[in-house]
């Protein structure tokens, strides 16, 4: 039996225009925001396929668009207990 435990610290989304950061910090902020957007897209795709009665394997879920969602794809698809 293999157990997997996922702990994720989701940083709050910050607006690049109103935050006074530059350089590497701005690049990091952009990656965080993109990952959170992709996480939202995955959750919406999974929830819409459940409501429409489709099999989850038939609906396209953009897990590969972000490292965060790729790492959490097992948890989202129900392959963990």
N, C-alpha and C positions, 0 to 999 in steps of 0.2 A: 504494500500500500504506500503510495506516494502522496504526501500532503504538501499543499502549496498555500502559503499565506502571503497576501499582497498588502503592503502598507504603502500608501501614496500620500505625499504631502502636496496638496494642490494649492499653489500660490494664487492669490487673488489677481484677477485681471487688472492691469494698469493701462491707462491710455498713454500711448507714446507721445502724443502731442502735448499733454498737460504735465507729464513727468519731465523733470529737468535732468535727464540722464543722457549721456553721450557715449560713444565708443563701444567698448566690449559690453558694458552694462545694457546699453540700448539693444545690442544684438541678442543678448540673453533674454531680455524682456520680450523681444519679437518672437523668439522660439517658444517661450512659455505661452504667450497668447495664441500662437498657432497650434500648439499642442492642446490647449484647452478648447479651442474651436473644433479641432478634429475629434476630441473626446465627446463634445456635444453632438457632432454629426453622427458618430457611432451609436450613441445612445438613442438619438432620434430614429436612425435607420432600424435599430433593433426593436424599438417600441412600435414603429409603424408597421413592421412586418408581423408583429404579434397581433396587432389590432386587425389587420387585413386577413389574417388566417393563413398567411404564407409560411412555408417552412423557412427557418432562419438560414439554412444553407442556400436557399434560392435568392434571398435578398442580398444586394450588394452593401456591405458594410466596410467603410474605408479604414480598416485597421492598419494598413501599411503606410498611411499618410503621415504617421507620427511614431516616434520611438515609444512614447507613453502608451498609445493604444495598441501597438504591436506587442508590447510586453504584457498588457492586460487582456489580450484577445482570448486567452484560455478562460479567464474568469467571466468574460462577457458571453461566451458561447455555451456556457454550461458544462464545460469539461473539467470543472473543479467541484469538489464536494465539501 
